[in-house]
Amino acid sequence: MTKETILEQLHAARAGHIGWVQRAKLLLSGFDVKEDAIPLDSTSCKFGQWFYTDGQKLRTLQESSPEIWNRIEEHHIQIHDIYLNIFKIFYGTEKKGFFAKLLGKKKKVTDQEREKAQAYLDEIRRVSKLLIGEIEQLEKEVLSIDDAKIAALK
């Protein structure tokens, strides 16, 4: 593993997160977004997949600040928890049949529910900015890690 590889992975994970937030915005804007296009679980999205695999390897380096990693994880989980509220507004909580899932059918949303969903999205944007700030700080830390220590990561 090289520093460049880690930075590329980190950039891709951040881009995955930004794309996830964009899909949530599209949902509120009335676009058809399939129910599973915005993963509910924080370990299923692109950022979570990186964070809980290669990110954890990077986390083991002593130069890497544990506080940053804890804040990143906290913000990331918080974003998914907030999105769950939006999901419930648009898709409900009842079990759906195979064809309803396949077609990604949303339920009818009232203006009041849409306003509530918008408030949740605003909160996601706020926490997302905090998350991205922490990721940028992590990138700075990665740049300062000795190449030999990074090469030793498996």
C-alpha positions as CSV (number, residue, x, y, z in Angstrom):
1,M,0.0,0.0,0.0
2,T,1.3,3.5,-0.9
3,K,0.4,6.9,0.3
4,E,-0.9,7.7,-3.2
5,T,-3.2,4.6,-3.0
6,I,-4.5,5.6,0.4
7,L,-5.2,9.1,-0.8
8,E,-7.0,7.8,-3.9
9,Q,-9.1,5.5,-1.7
10,L,-9.9,8.3,0.6
11,H,-10.9,10.6,-2.2
12,A,-13.1,7.9,-3.7
13,A,-14.7,7.2,-0.4
14,R,-15.4,11.0,0.1
15,A,-16.8,11.1,-3.5
16,G,-19.0,8.1,-2.6
17,H,-20.3,10.0,0.4
18,I,-21.0,13.1,-1.6
19,G,-22.9,11.0,-4.2
20,W,-24.9,9.4,-1.4
21,V,-26.0,12.9,-0.2
22,Q,-26.8,13.9,-3.7
23,R,-29.1,10.9,-4.2
24,A,-30.9,11.9,-1.0
25,K,-31.3,15.4,-2.4
26,L,-32.7,14.0,-5.6
27,L,-35.3,12.0,-3.7
28,L,-36.5,15.2,-2.0
29,S,-36.6,16.9,-5.3
30,G,-39.1,14.5,-6.6
31,F,-36.8,12.3,-8.8
32,D,-37.4,8.6,-8.8
33,V,-34.7,7.1,-6.6
34,K,-34.8,3.4,-6.0
35,E,-35.2,2.4,-2.4
36,D,-31.9,0.7,-2.2
37,A,-29.9,3.4,-4.1
38,I,-29.2,5.2,-0.8
39,P,-28.0,2.6,1.6
40,L,-29.5,2.8,5.1
41,D,-26.7,1.0,6.9
42,S,-23.5,3.0,7.5
43,T,-21.4,-0.1,6.5
44,S,-23.1,-0.6,3.1
45,C,-22.4,2.8,1.4
46,K,-19.1,3.3,-0.5
47,F,-17.7,5.5,2.3
48,G,-18.6,2.9,4.9
49,Q,-17.2,0.1,2.9
50,W,-13.8,1.9,2.8
51,F,-14.0,3.1,6.4
52,Y,-14.6,-0.4,7.8
53,T,-12.0,-2.2,5.6
54,D,-8.9,-0.2,4.3
55,G,-9.7,2.7,6.6
56,Q,-9.3,0.5,9.7
57,K,-5.9,-0.6,8.5
58,L,-4.9,3.0,8.2
59,R,-6.4,3.7,11.6
60,T,-3.8,1.3,13.2
61,L,-0.9,3.7,12.5
62,Q,0.2,5.5,15.6
63,E,0.5,8.8,13.7
64,S,-3.2,8.7,12.9
65,S,-5.2,10.6,15.5
66,P,-7.9,8.4,17.2
67,E,-10.0,11.5,17.8
68,I,-10.4,12.1,14.0
69,W,-11.3,8.5,13.4
70,N,-13.9,8.6,16.2
71,R,-15.4,11.9,14.9
72,I,-15.5,10.5,11.3
73,E,-17.3,7.4,12.4
74,E,-19.7,9.4,14.7
75,H,-20.6,11.8,11.9
76,H,-21.0,9.1,9.3
77,I,-23.4,7.0,11.5
78,Q,-25.3,10.2,12.5
79,I,-25.9,10.9,8.8
80,H,-27.3,7.5,8.2
81,D,-29.5,7.7,11.3
82,I,-30.9,11.1,10.1
83,Y,-31.5,9.7,6.6
84,L,-33.5,6.8,8.1
85,N,-36.1,9.5,9.0
86,I,-36.3,10.6,5.4
87,F,-36.5,7.0,4.2
88,K,-39.5,6.4,6.5
89,I,-41.2,9.4,5.1
90,F,-40.8,8.4,1.5
91,Y,-40.9,4.6,1.7
92,G,-42.7,3.9,4.9
93,T,-41.7,1.1,7.3
94,E,-44.0,-1.7,6.1
95,K,-42.6,-4.7,4.3
96,K,-43.0,-4.6,0.6
97,G,-43.5,-7.3,-1.9
98,F,-41.0,-8.3,-4.5
99,F,-42.5,-6.2,-7.3
100,A,-42.9,-3.1,-5.2
101,K,-39.2,-3.3,-4.2
102,L,-38.2,-4.0,-7.8
103,L,-40.1,-0.9,-9.0
104,G,-38.9,1.2,-6.0
105,K,-42.4,2.5,-5.3
106,K,-42.5,5.5,-3.0
107,K,-45.5,6.3,-0.9
108,K,-47.5,9.5,-1.4
109,V,-45.8,12.3,0.6
110,T,-47.8,15.2,2.1
111,D,-46.4,18.8,2.0
112,Q,-45.9,18.6,5.8
113,E,-43.9,15.4,5.4
114,R,-41.8,16.9,2.6
115,E,-41.0,19.9,4.9
116,K,-40.0,17.5,7.6
117,A,-37.8,15.6,5.2
118,Q,-36.2,18.8,4.0
119,A,-35.3,19.7,7.6
120,Y,-33.7,16.3,7.9
121,L,-31.8,16.8,4.7
122,D,-30.6,20.2,6.0
123,E,-29.2,18.4,9.1
124,I,-27.5,15.8,6.8
125,R,-25.8,18.6,4.9
126,R,-24.6,20.2,8.2
127,V,-23.2,16.9,9.5
128,S,-21.8,16.1,6.1
129,K,-19.7,19.3,6.1
130,L,-18.3,18.2,9.5
131,L,-17.5,14.8,8.1
132,I,-15.8,16.2,5.0
133,G,-13.8,18.5,7.2
134,E,-12.6,15.6,9.2
135,I,-11.7,13.6,6.1
136,E,-9.7,16.6,4.9
137,Q,-7.8,16.6,8.2
138,L,-7.2,12.9,7.8
139,E,-5.7,13.5,4.3
140,K,-3.3,16.0,5.9
141,E,-2.3,13.4,8.4
142,V,-1.8,10.7,5.7
143,L,0.6,13.1,3.9
144,S,2.7,13.4,7.0
145,I,3.0,9.6,7.6
146,D,6.4,8.1,6.7
147,D,6.2,6.1,3.5
148,A,7.9,3.1,5.1
149,K,5.1,2.8,7.7
150,I,2.4,3.0,5.1
151,A,4.2,0.3,3.0
152,A,4.1,-2.0,6.1
153,L,0.3,-1.9,6.1
154,K,-1.3,-5.1,4.9
